[in-house]
Amino acid sequence: MRPRGLTAAFGGRIALTDALIHHQDIRRPLGLTRAIPAERLLTALDFAKTARPIGAAKRIRGLTLIATDHDWRHGTGPEVHGPAESLIMAMAGRHSVVGELDGPGVPTLATRMPA
């Protein structure tokens, strides 16, 4: 049977992004690192910036996010620099990654995340 419905229209990006974020929610507190393949991470970053359930659009509005480990950037305004993994976790509202980010836009981003 071929996948159908709203989530199928996004070609697996919903599942990829959701799994990537929640895997990091589990791994990070346990101190378990994982190198996420660049293709997956960049696909999730591009999807997350407008995915309504993640809520990133409001969080990152007026900011420029720049990955320091991959060729990825998004937005305009004060810059937020950091590893792509940290950026996606920040886009998802994970306040614990604020210390992994740098740039003049970090304080603004931090105020838009739950404490």
matplotlib code that plots the C-alpha trace (Angstrom):
import matplotlib.pyplot as plt

x = [0.0, 1.3, 1.4, -1.2, -2.7, -1.2, 2.0, 2.7, 2.6, 5.8, 7.8, 8.9, 10.2, 7.8, 8.9, 12.6, 12.4, 10.3, 12.6, 15.8, 14.6, 13.3, 16.3, 18.4, 16.0, 16.9, 20.6, 21.7, 20.7, 22.3, 25.6, 25.2, 26.6, 25.7, 26.9, 23.8, 24.4, 24.5, 21.8, 19.3, 20.2, 20.0, 16.7, 15.3, 16.6, 14.9, 11.7, 11.7, 11.8, 8.2, 6.7, 3.8, 4.0, 7.6, 6.8, 10.1, 8.8, 7.9, 11.1, 13.5, 11.6, 13.9, 17.1, 19.7, 20.7, 24.1, 25.4, 29.1, 29.6, 27.5, 26.7, 23.3, 21.9, 18.4, 16.8, 17.8, 18.6, 20.9, 23.0, 22.8, 25.8, 26.2, 26.4, 23.4, 22.2, 22.1, 20.3, 17.5, 17.1, 16.8, 14.3, 12.3, 12.4, 15.0, 16.4, 19.2, 21.1, 21.4, 24.9, 26.0, 25.1, 26.9, 26.1, 24.1, 20.7, 21.1, 19.5, 16.4, 16.2, 16.5, 13.6, 11.4, 12.0, 10.3, 12.7]
y = [0.0, 3.4, 6.1, 8.7, 11.6, 14.9, 13.5, 11.6, 14.8, 15.9, 13.0, 11.7, 15.1, 15.2, 11.8, 12.6, 15.9, 14.6, 11.6, 13.7, 16.1, 13.5, 11.3, 14.3, 14.9, 11.4, 11.3, 14.6, 14.2, 10.7, 12.0, 9.9, 11.6, 10.8, 12.3, 13.0, 12.5, 16.0, 15.2, 14.3, 17.2, 19.8, 18.4, 18.6, 22.2, 23.3, 21.6, 22.7, 26.4, 26.4, 23.3, 24.5, 21.8, 22.8, 26.5, 27.6, 30.4, 32.6, 31.7, 32.6, 35.5, 38.5, 36.4, 34.9, 31.3, 30.2, 26.6, 26.6, 23.0, 22.8, 25.1, 26.3, 29.7, 31.1, 34.5, 38.1, 40.1, 39.6, 36.4, 33.2, 30.9, 27.3, 23.6, 22.6, 20.1, 22.9, 25.2, 22.6, 22.0, 25.8, 26.0, 23.3, 25.4, 23.4, 26.1, 23.8, 24.5, 28.2, 27.8, 26.1, 29.1, 32.4, 35.8, 38.9, 37.2, 34.6, 36.7, 37.3, 33.6, 32.6, 34.8, 33.0, 29.6, 28.0, 28.1]
z = [0.0, -0.9, 1.9, 1.6, 3.6, 4.7, 6.1, 3.0, 1.0, 2.7, 1.5, 4.9, 6.1, 9.0, 10.3, 9.7, 11.5, 14.4, 14.9, 14.7, 17.3, 19.7, 19.4, 20.5, 23.3, 24.6, 23.6, 24.9, 28.6, 28.5, 27.1, 24.0, 20.9, 17.4, 14.1, 12.1, 8.4, 6.8, 4.2, 6.9, 9.1, 6.3, 5.1, 8.6, 9.1, 5.9, 6.8, 10.5, 9.7, 8.4, 10.0, 12.1, 14.8, 15.6, 15.9, 14.6, 12.3, 15.3, 17.1, 14.3, 12.7, 12.2, 12.9, 10.6, 11.6, 10.3, 10.7, 11.6, 10.5, 7.2, 4.3, 5.7, 6.6, 6.8, 7.5, 7.9, 11.0, 13.9, 13.5, 15.5, 14.8, 15.9, 14.8, 12.7, 15.3, 17.9, 15.5, 14.8, 18.5, 19.1, 16.3, 18.1, 21.3, 23.3, 25.6, 26.8, 23.5, 24.0, 25.4, 22.2, 20.1, 19.5, 17.9, 18.6, 17.9, 20.6, 23.4, 21.2, 20.3, 23.9, 25.0, 22.4, 23.9, 26.9, 30.0]

ax = plt.figure().add_subplot(projection="3d")
ax.plot(x, y, z, "-o")
ax.set_aspect("equal")
plt.show()
